[in-house]
Every structure is written in structure tokens, then in C-alpha cells.
Amino acid sequence: MPQYANDPSRKSWLSVSENSDFPIQNLPFGVFLTKEDVITIGTRIGDFAIDMGALQQLGYFEGIDLPDDMFLQDTLNDFISYGKKTWRQIRNRLSDIFEINNSQLRDNEEHKKVVIFHIDDIEMLLPVQIGDYTDFYSSKEHATNVGMMFRDPANALLPNWLHIPVGYHGRSSTIVPSGVPVHRPLGQILPADATTPVFGPSKLVDFELEMAFITTDANIMGENVPVNEAEEYIFGMVLFNDWSARDIQKWEYVPLGPFLAKNFASSISPWIVTMDALEPFRVASPEQNPEPLPYLQQKGDRAFDIQLEVAIQPENSEETVVSRSNFKYMYWTMAQQLAHHTINGCRVNAGDMMGSGTISGPTPDSFGSMLELTWGGKNPLTMKDGSERKFINDNDTVIIRGFCQNETIRIGFGECASKLLPALPLKS
């Protein structure tokens, strides 16, 4: 099915600022709560949230095969399960409804009252019920940096890293949307030069600059997803902060890997930007040497030029940008990650989420974690208010932003922002 929602010449009758992440060519999907406590599925143009449940009830999606309550639900899971043809039909229709010369809704004041909300008048919710969450470890620069810090610098990458997209299964229960604060975790920590652990709040809470993709139903149990078909089963992407407690992690990760250091919180941006919207920003992925095994060998441009930045905002102070990176640096692509995830027959469902792993670039200012930016705390960063950071302090807000831009259009993700609160008292 053709898609024309990406046409860079299109303009909306809704006001959109020049540097907005959400022109009519974006049309992401999310779930929001209105002031009347109504939960609805919606999209966004400029600073306006659009109630797609109201649009459907008013007949604006007539002719598209959908259940009557498709957009009246509190998650996108059912819509995602309908597949790429339906996603594209809906984006095309939304593009038509809000195109500058289309008067159908533009000139209907009664309809606009129930369809269009200013973004300040709604609350964004988690867009999907995440059944399973997998986190990959796919940045060569990040894996090399961590290997240099904690292992032999001459052998920073483990022997398997250049052959498989390494990943682990995380917890979906503590993934929250942007704006929801998280608490400093408690856990076991092994102090320097000690042989016995102590218990208490993590002293080394870190962000991880990541992106994540959300899937539709991809296979049946026992069946794999071929690498060159994998993107057909990816609905879209979000910004992702995979909070980490480095001191807890150091004590627990041998022999089975991340556990309590990772599962206390992860934050995502609430608007899912579709793969169709990102199509104009494809680029070649990094050269892979050695050549992957045949089931991981991909054709065409499979990386995406998504500019990323991370800022830290101390309480009652100005934010400081600490990292600027790009999703195109990832060694293993989303297609390879999904192909590898299913090569053993693992089932992937609508609403599953896959984290990219920390996105670090080739230069120190493009590293994707405080662990790397301060090199384990040895080189603190100075904030604009003069304070220093080795890791994240209580009441700091970590803000991740991301966007794509070419000579004609900018497509963005908004923000993934979350405040770190002190640890909660231990219940006994």
C-alpha cells in the first residue's frame, strides 16, 4: 500500500512551529488522559493531541476495517496487532484529515472541541501493555569502553560480541512513561577492598541512553523471523532511559548478568514514532567484521540517522547537556536483533519492547552513560550551576531528546524526562 503521509510538501491547518518534533509528516501514536478522565488513543501534531477515539466515533475513519472501539482502549496493543497495512491506512487518513486544504474537520467547530486538545491539558500514559522486554548490548563503542574499564583493555570485547547481538530479558513491570519519577534503588554493594557486601541505597545510579522498538505479532512458537523481513514486524520506536545502579551491578552480574541493578526502573518517551515516519532517514549501518552468520546477514540500509542528546537538570537549576550521540552508531541493527531473538523459535508478540542497549559514539562527548562520560567517576562533569556529577544525584532530572532532520523535514520523539528521587524507607 502506498504511503503519502511522509510527503514533505504537506502542511497542516493546525499550527506547527518550525522546529517542532511533530509536523504532519510524523503522526506518532500514544495514549493519553483528558481533563475529563477519559483515556484515549491519539496522535500529535505540533502542540496538539488528537483524540482518535473521538475521530472514529464521528466517522472520520469510515472505510477502514476496524472494530468500533479500536481507539477507545487504554493501550495500543490491539491496533498494533492489526499489522502494517492498517497502521499505514490510519496514518494516511490522519494526514488527509489535517491537511491544510481539507475543510471537513477544520471548519467543524463542534467536532474540533471533542477531538483536539492542547498538549498541556492532557496526561500522557504508557502507550502499550508491555508483555515482554528484552535489552540488547549493541553499541561496539559502549561495549569496548566497559570492557576496558572492567577487564583487560587489550581484550575489551568478549569473544561472542562480534558474532551475536548480545541481550538479556528484563522486567516490563517497572517501565514508566516520561514524567514519572523513579526512586534510588536499594541493594547489596561490595565496598572497595571488602570481601563482604553491605546493604543500602545505590551510590552510583546512572542513565543509559537507549532507544527501543515495539513489535507486532511476529511469529508462532518455533518459527524464526528472517532478518530481511524483520522490520515488517516493528511498529515504531521510542526514546529509552534504562536506569542502572552500577555498584549493585558490579556485585551481582557474575555469573548470570544484570538483575536488580537494572529492573528497578526504565523510562520511555510516550509517543511511538512509526517506522514509516522514519523511512526518509535510513543510512548504512557500520561495517561488520567478521561477517555475521548467514541468518544475520542483511541487505540495504538498516540504520537510522537519529540525533540524540542527554541533559541533566539539578533541582531548581538550569539543565546541562552532557552527551550528544546518534542511533546510527549501533553495530547491530534492529532487524538483526529481532532475527537473532527469534532464531531459536522464541515467540514475539504485539506490544513487546526491545531496548537497543546504551548508544555510545566514537568521541568522549558522545558516550551514552555517566559510567563512560566520567570514566567510572574519575572525571566528574561540571553542571552549569557549578556543581559536579560523577553519577546521578537525588532530585536530578535526566532528559533524553531525539530527532531526525534532513533538508526538508524534521521528525522527533519529544522528551524522555524522569526525576531521580531518594530511596524509599525499607519496610520490615
Buried (B, 14 or more C-beta within 10 A) or exposed (E): EEBEBBBEEBBBBBEBEEEBBBBBBBBBBBBBBBEEEBBBBBBBBBBBBBBBBBBBBBEBBEEBEBEEEBBBBBBBBBBBBBBBEBBBBBBBBBBBBBBEEBEEBBEEEEBEEBBBBEBEEBBBBBBBEBBBBBBBBBBBBBBBBBBBBEEEEEEBBEEEBBEBBBBBEBBBEBBBBBBBBBBBBBBBBBEEEEEEBEEEBBBBBBBBBBBBBBBBBBBEEEEBBBBBEBBBBBBBBBBBBBBBBBBBBBBBBEEEBBBBBBBBBBBBBBBBBBBBBBEBBBEEBBEBEEEBEEEBEBEEBBBBBBBBBBBBBBEEBEBBEBBBBBBBBBBBBBBBBBBBBBBEEBBBBBBBBBBBBBBBBEEEEBBBBBBBBBBBBEEBBEBEEEBEBBBBBBBBBBBBBBBBBEEEBBBBBBBBBBBBEEBEEEEE
